Amino acid sequence: MTLAARPHALEEIRDWLVGRAAFYLERPAAAIDPSVPLVEYGLDSVYALAFCGDIEDEYDIVVEQTLAWDHPTCDAMAAHLHRIFTGEQP
């Protein structure tokens, strides 16, 4: 079973995203509010693209390179990815 085929809890996805954002922003994960746009923490386009690559690697899916701009918070990205995994409509 691939990672994408495995069910993912919304909270698990959000926690993973917060951890990756913290890595790129060089902050502790506890300092990242998942409801705050990542650009407010200083996420730039280079890191946003790398972040998308990490998502693809972790979950074995392909995401749009604009994911971090279309869904600017960890909460929004987690909800979007969760919908992909569950097949829910937006």
Secondary structure, 3 states (H helix, E strand, C coil): CCCCCCCCCHHHHHHHHHHHHHHHHCCCHHHCCCCCCHHHHCCCHHHHHHHHHHHHHHHCCCCCCCHHHHCCCHHHHHHHHHHHHHCCCC
